Amino acid sequence: MGEHDMIEGGLVVAFITAPHEKGREIAKVLLEKRLVACVNIASVKSMYWWKGKIEDDHEDLLVVKTTMTRVKELIEEVKKVHPYTVPEVVVLPVVACLGDYCKWAREETDM
């Protein structure tokens, strides 16, 4: 493997669900504030408990790449801009990724 193929860690991935068609708006805010390096948005079917009954919704799923140092600010910003009373923000560590990708993501978020 060459230097550019080196495998690194140090990133986290956050999953955030939002009302259908709101994901893009939330992603733009997170990107503009440099809290995330990248956001993928997928349309998903979500089922969950809310106030004693099962909800069945069409939502946007944001798959967000950032660094651990930005997680606290990311969560605070999501709480400000998200329309849900209790937005889903689940953060998982990245065990490994392409070295150049990790470097790029850190450069874009660690201001």
TIPAVO-385992 format. One line per 5 residues: their letters; for each residue x, y negated, z negated of N, C-alpha, C. Coordinates in nm, 4 decimals. Each point is the difference from the previous one (the first is absolute). Example, Ala and Ser with C-alpha at 12.3 -4.5 7.8 and 13.67 -1.06 7.14 Angstrom:
AS> 1.3190 0.5690 -0.7800 -0.0890 -0.1190 0.0000 0.0900 -0.1200 0.0000; -0.0350 -0.1050 0.0720 0.0820 -0.1190 -0.0060 -0.0770 -0.1090 -0.0730;
***
This chain:
MGEHD> 0.0830 0.1185 0.0000 -0.0830 -0.1185 0.0000 0.0875 -0.1249 0.0000; -0.0386 -0.0977 0.0797 0.0697 -0.1273 0.0035 -0.0445 -0.0902 -0.1127; 0.0693 -0.1126 -0.0150 -0.0327 -0.0954 -0.1062 -0.1445 -0.0482 0.0092; -0.0507 -0.0209 0.1224 -0.1362 -0.0507 0.0175 -0.1059 0.1044 -0.0309; 0.0401 0.1268 -0.0095 -0.0937 0.1066 -0.0297 -0.0020 0.0351 -0.1478;
MIEGG> 0.0796 -0.0699 -0.0806 0.0101 0.0308 -0.1420 -0.1380 -0.0037 -0.0650; -0.0237 0.0943 -0.0878 -0.1279 0.0063 -0.0712 0.0161 -0.0713 -0.1333; -0.0947 -0.0885 -0.0305 0.0016 -0.0769 -0.1242 -0.1353 0.0075 -0.0684; -0.0069 -0.0557 -0.1188 -0.1252 -0.0162 -0.0712 -0.0157 -0.1461 -0.0366; -0.0647 -0.0273 -0.1118 -0.0104 -0.1368 -0.0491 -0.1260 -0.0737 0.0388;
LVVAF> -0.0835 0.0597 0.0818 -0.1251 -0.0640 0.0379 -0.1160 0.0660 -0.0722; -0.1156 -0.0664 0.0058 -0.1240 0.0596 -0.0471 -0.1045 -0.0179 0.1093; -0.0995 0.0856 -0.0035 -0.1150 -0.0106 0.0893 -0.1217 -0.0201 -0.0889; -0.0802 -0.0992 0.0334 -0.1238 -0.0242 -0.0736 -0.1180 0.0296 0.0915; -0.1001 0.0641 -0.0549 -0.1254 0.0237 0.0704 -0.1037 -0.0946 -0.0585;
ITAPH> -0.0618 -0.0779 0.0870 -0.1022 -0.0957 -0.0416 -0.1214 0.0208 0.0896; -0.1169 0.0227 -0.0586 -0.1213 0.0078 0.0803 -0.0735 -0.1330 -0.0090; -0.0719 -0.0311 0.1076 -0.0733 -0.1269 0.0079 -0.1251 0.0221 0.0830; -0.0967 -0.0889 -0.0117 -0.1188 0.0121 0.0848 0.0419 0.0006 0.1475; -0.0739 0.0763 0.0786 0.0293 0.0079 0.1426 0.0078 -0.1400 0.0597;
EKGRE> 0.1015 -0.0234 0.0782 0.0276 -0.1282 0.0677 0.0596 -0.1072 -0.0921; 0.0261 0.0298 -0.1269 0.0653 -0.0959 -0.0907 0.1491 0.0295 -0.0149; 0.0403 0.1193 0.0392 0.1394 0.0411 -0.0171 0.0981 -0.0916 0.0696; -0.0329 -0.0424 0.1205 0.0891 -0.0870 0.0772 0.0225 -0.1338 -0.0723; -0.1049 -0.0547 -0.0556 0.0079 -0.1273 -0.0739 0.0914 0.0140 -0.1227;
IAKVL> -0.0176 0.1088 -0.0743 0.0822 0.0252 -0.1187 0.1450 0.0228 0.0415; 0.0217 0.0789 0.1050 0.1356 0.0279 0.0482 0.0723 -0.1286 0.0370; -0.0694 -0.0897 0.0677 0.0620 -0.1251 0.0436 0.0482 -0.0823 -0.1193; -0.0814 -0.0076 -0.1051 0.0390 -0.0738 -0.1205 0.1249 0.0629 -0.0621; 0.0020 0.1322 -0.0128 0.1139 0.0687 -0.0616 0.1271 -0.0199 0.0816;
LEKRL> -0.0128 0.0032 0.1329 0.1153 -0.0218 0.0880 0.0485 -0.1444 -0.0074; -0.0918 -0.0947 0.0048 0.0388 -0.1416 -0.0037 0.0735 -0.0360 -0.1285; -0.0361 0.0648 -0.1105 0.0643 -0.0267 -0.1287 0.1257 0.0845 -0.0193; 0.0375 0.0778 0.1025 0.1199 0.0853 -0.0021 -0.0031 0.1022 -0.1140; -0.1208 0.0418 -0.0381 -0.0134 0.1029 -0.1029 0.0163 0.1388 0.0588;
VACVN> -0.0143 0.0117 0.1304 0.0113 0.1280 0.0697 0.0781 -0.0200 0.1290; 0.0624 0.1073 0.0476 0.0730 -0.0057 0.1262 -0.0882 0.0435 0.1163; -0.0943 0.0887 -0.0283 -0.0812 0.0596 0.1060 -0.1312 0.0497 -0.0587; -0.1063 -0.0104 0.0793 -0.1298 0.0537 -0.0398 -0.0600 0.0748 0.1186; -0.0358 0.1256 -0.0224 -0.0762 0.0761 0.0986 -0.1443 0.0009 -0.0477;
IASVK> -0.0930 -0.0186 0.0920 -0.1416 -0.0025 -0.0359 -0.0722 0.1102 0.0754; -0.0669 0.0864 -0.0745 -0.0766 0.1092 0.0594 -0.1444 -0.0094 -0.0469; -0.0896 0.0373 0.0856 -0.1412 0.0055 -0.0355 -0.0259 0.1370 -0.0616; -0.0579 0.0008 -0.1203 -0.0229 0.1263 -0.0704 -0.1417 0.0077 -0.0554; -0.0452 0.1203 -0.0259 -0.1263 0.0260 -0.0694 0.0365 0.0268 -0.1449;
SMYWW> -0.0581 -0.0744 -0.0928 0.0314 0.0143 -0.1422 -0.1244 0.0387 -0.0775; 0.0178 0.0926 -0.0916 -0.1065 0.0381 -0.0931 0.0578 -0.0096 -0.1401; -0.0756 -0.0637 -0.0916 0.0521 -0.0227 -0.1339 -0.1149 -0.0301 -0.0955; 0.0294 0.0172 -0.1287 -0.0970 -0.0356 -0.1034 0.0055 -0.1492 -0.0247; -0.1162 -0.0662 -0.0085 -0.0070 -0.1402 -0.0390 -0.1326 -0.0240 -0.0706;
KGKIE> 0.0074 -0.0440 -0.1241 -0.1168 -0.0319 -0.0820 -0.1020 0.1136 -0.0032; 0.0505 0.1207 -0.0251 -0.0866 0.1148 -0.0221 -0.0521 0.0711 0.1236; 0.0413 -0.0429 0.1183 -0.0461 0.0723 0.1191 0.1143 0.0133 0.1004; -0.0163 0.0939 0.0896 0.1004 0.0247 0.1024 -0.0237 -0.0947 0.1170; 0.1023 -0.0769 0.0335 -0.0044 -0.0906 0.1138 0.0604 0.0708 0.1219;
DDHED> -0.0476 -0.0371 0.1164 0.0473 0.0578 0.1262 0.0199 -0.1171 0.0960; 0.1250 -0.0451 0.0150 0.0296 -0.1231 0.0739 0.0986 0.0218 0.1135; -0.0020 -0.0932 0.0909 0.1012 -0.0116 0.1044 0.0932 -0.1109 -0.0479; 0.1290 0.0313 -0.0151 0.0947 -0.0980 -0.0531 0.1239 -0.0092 0.0883; 0.0790 -0.1043 -0.0237 0.1338 -0.0107 0.0560 0.0964 0.0524 -0.1045;
LLVVK> 0.0973 0.0794 0.0434 0.1069 0.0467 -0.0877 0.1276 -0.0702 0.0421; 0.0572 -0.0773 -0.0899 0.1264 -0.0671 0.0251 0.1114 0.0858 -0.0577; 0.0963 0.0350 0.0830 0.1191 0.0723 -0.0430 0.1119 -0.1030 0.0053; 0.0450 -0.0401 -0.1175 0.0888 -0.1149 -0.0160 0.1399 0.0468 -0.0396; 0.1015 -0.0545 0.0680 0.1379 0.0292 -0.0361 0.0634 -0.1231 -0.0636;
TTMTR> 0.0578 0.0205 -0.1187 0.0626 -0.1089 -0.0730 0.1059 0.0571 -0.0931; 0.0532 -0.0853 -0.0870 0.0999 0.0440 -0.0975 -0.0614 -0.0035 -0.1400; 0.0599 0.0747 -0.0891 -0.0496 0.0059 -0.1374 0.0011 -0.1388 -0.0643; 0.0945 -0.0836 0.0372 0.0098 -0.1328 -0.0598 -0.1187 -0.0894 0.0361; -0.0744 0.0341 0.1040 -0.1140 -0.0812 0.0435 -0.1347 0.0562 -0.0450;
VKELI> -0.0010 0.1157 -0.0639 -0.1257 0.0678 -0.0331 -0.0891 -0.0824 -0.0926; 0.0560 -0.0567 -0.1039 -0.0819 -0.0770 -0.0943 -0.0685 -0.1169 0.0713; 0.0766 -0.0749 0.0810 -0.0568 -0.1128 0.0742 -0.1029 0.0483 0.1030; 0.0282 0.1143 0.0625 -0.0929 0.0580 0.0973 -0.1349 0.0280 -0.0654; 0.0019 0.0651 -0.1144 -0.1241 0.0332 -0.0707 -0.0751 -0.1268 -0.0399;
EEVKK> 0.0720 -0.0987 -0.0514 -0.0644 -0.1256 -0.0395 -0.0646 -0.0686 0.1199; 0.0671 0.0006 0.1142 -0.0554 -0.0649 0.1191 -0.1210 0.0760 0.0517; 0.0057 0.1322 -0.0012 -0.1151 0.0800 0.0435 -0.1204 -0.0326 -0.0864; 0.0190 -0.0101 -0.1306 -0.1115 -0.0335 -0.0894 -0.0610 -0.1351 0.0355; 0.0813 -0.0955 0.0456 -0.0493 -0.1338 0.0358 -0.0806 0.0006 0.1300;
VHPYT> 0.0473 0.0741 0.1007 -0.0591 -0.0115 0.1337 -0.0986 0.1112 0.0347; -0.0066 0.1025 -0.0808 -0.0833 0.1166 0.0310 -0.1437 -0.0226 -0.0465; -0.0987 0.0355 0.0807 -0.1393 -0.0227 -0.0401 -0.0542 0.1001 -0.1023; 0.0647 0.1145 -0.0184 -0.0498 0.0995 -0.0961 0.0280 -0.0436 -0.1433; -0.0887 0.0380 -0.0917 0.0201 -0.0229 -0.1424 0.1220 0.0780 -0.0494;
VPEVV> 0.0136 0.1239 0.0478 0.1113 0.0866 -0.0381 0.0651 0.0536 0.1279; 0.0921 -0.0775 0.0591 0.0635 0.0480 0.1230 0.0956 0.1154 -0.0270; 0.0081 0.0903 0.0969 0.0956 0.1105 -0.0087 0.1365 -0.0495 0.0454; 0.0984 0.0133 -0.0887 0.1395 -0.0246 0.0343 0.0792 0.1126 -0.0657; 0.0427 0.0966 0.0804 0.0748 0.1158 -0.0489 0.1391 -0.0070 0.0613;
VLPVV> 0.1034 -0.0018 -0.0843 0.1374 -0.0163 0.0465 0.0784 0.1292 -0.0238; 0.0663 0.0467 0.1070 0.0791 0.1229 -0.0068 0.1436 -0.0286 0.0420; 0.0982 0.0655 -0.0637 0.1392 -0.0204 0.0410 0.0284 0.0691 0.1331; 0.0891 -0.0603 0.0769 0.0487 0.0628 0.1226 0.1255 0.0771 -0.0380; -0.0008 0.1285 0.0207 0.1138 0.0840 -0.0352 0.1151 -0.0233 0.0969;
ACLGD> -0.0314 -0.0135 0.1277 0.1030 -0.0231 0.1005 -0.0622 -0.0612 0.1239; 0.0802 -0.0783 0.0724 -0.0417 -0.0538 0.1289 0.1246 -0.0332 0.0803; -0.0182 -0.0251 0.1266 0.1102 -0.0379 0.0867 0.0697 -0.1223 -0.0582; 0.1312 0.0064 -0.0134 0.0763 -0.1068 -0.0646 -0.0281 -0.1377 0.0554; -0.0021 -0.0146 0.1332 -0.0239 -0.1312 0.0596 -0.1399 -0.0518 -0.0330;
YCKWA> -0.0972 0.0911 -0.0096 -0.1368 -0.0417 -0.0345 -0.0039 -0.0504 -0.1440; 0.0614 0.0743 -0.0917 0.0041 -0.0427 -0.1404 0.0676 -0.1357 -0.0127; 0.1112 -0.0170 0.0686 0.0738 -0.1271 -0.0041 -0.0880 -0.1135 0.0511; -0.0654 0.0217 0.1126 -0.0890 -0.1016 0.0572 -0.1114 -0.0374 -0.0974; -0.0650 0.0995 -0.0593 -0.1113 -0.0261 -0.0921 0.0471 -0.0780 -0.1220;
REETD> 0.1165 0.0348 -0.0531 0.0530 -0.0742 -0.1153 0.0305 -0.1450 0.0378; 0.0594 -0.0197 0.1182 0.0326 -0.1359 0.0448 -0.1251 -0.0854 0.0188; -0.1084 0.0600 0.0456 -0.1223 -0.0754 0.0253 -0.0787 -0.0346 -0.1258; 0.0239 0.0731 -0.1082 -0.0792 -0.0225 -0.1216 0.0797 -0.0555 -0.1175; 0.1271 0.0285 -0.0090 0.0811 -0.0482 -0.1133 0.0569 -0.1365 0.0328;
M> -0.0803 -0.1002 -0.0224 0.0380 -0.1376 0.0358 0.0838 -0.0611 -0.1097;
***
